[in-house]
């Protein structure tokens, strides 16, 4: 076991299997950085969309019903 660890960290010996592993880790790191940036951009776009929708909703004026002038003030729901 100690020989394996010693060979693994020996600077004079090349480890081609480790080169592939390091390349793989580097590719994953680059991909992870790209995905994190895309996540930030998506989050910002969603916040912008939310703000636009809230502004549109706030600009809509609710309909006000004036039932007193239509003679409906005496309207009942069934027998009383």
C-alpha positions in Angstrom: 0.0 0.0 0.0 2.8 2.4 0.9 4.6 1.6 -2.4 1.5 2.7 -4.3 1.2 6.0 -2.5 5.0 6.6 -2.8 4.8 5.9 -6.6 1.7 8.1 -6.9 3.5 11.1 -5.5 6.9 10.5 -6.9 7.7 13.4 -9.2 10.1 11.5 -11.4 7.5 9.0 -12.6 4.9 9.9 -15.2 1.4 8.7 -14.6 -0.5 8.7 -17.9 -3.7 7.5 -16.2 -3.5 10.6 -14.0 -3.2 12.9 -17.0 -6.5 11.6 -18.3 -8.1 12.1 -14.9 -6.7 15.6 -14.6 -8.0 16.5 -18.1 -11.4 15.1 -17.2 -11.4 17.2 -14.0 -10.4 20.3 -15.9 -13.2 19.7 -18.5 -15.7 19.3 -15.7 -14.5 22.4 -14.0 -14.9 24.4 -17.2 -18.3 23.0 -17.8 -19.4 23.7 -14.2 -18.2 27.4 -14.5 -20.2 27.7 -17.7 -23.3 26.2 -16.1 -23.0 28.5 -13.1 -22.8 31.6 -15.4 -25.8 30.4 -17.3 -27.7 29.9 -14.0 -26.9 33.5 -13.0 -28.1 34.8 -16.3 -31.3 32.7 -16.1 -32.0 33.9 -12.6 -31.6 37.5 -13.7 -33.9 37.0 -16.7 -36.5 35.5 -14.4 -36.4 38.4 -12.0 -36.7 40.8 -14.9 -39.7 38.9 -16.2 -41.3 38.9 -12.8 -40.8 42.6 -12.4 -42.4 43.2 -15.8 -45.4 41.0 -15.0 -45.9 42.8 -11.7 -45.8 46.2 -13.4 -48.3 45.0 -16.0 -50.6 43.6 -13.3 -50.3 46.8 -11.3 -51.3 48.9 -14.3 -54.5 47.0 -14.8 -57.4 48.9 -13.1 -60.0 46.7 -11.5 -63.6 46.9 -12.7 -65.8 48.7 -10.2 -69.4 47.7 -10.1 -71.9 50.2 -9.1 -74.9 48.2 -8.0 -76.8 50.9 -6.2 -77.6 52.8 -9.4 -79.0 49.8 -11.2 -81.8 49.1 -8.7 -80.1 46.0 -7.4 -79.7 47.2 -3.8 -82.9 45.3 -2.8 -81.8 42.0 -4.4 -82.0 39.0 -2.0 -80.7 35.5 -2.3 -83.9 33.5 -1.5 -86.7 33.9 1.0 -86.0 36.0 4.1 
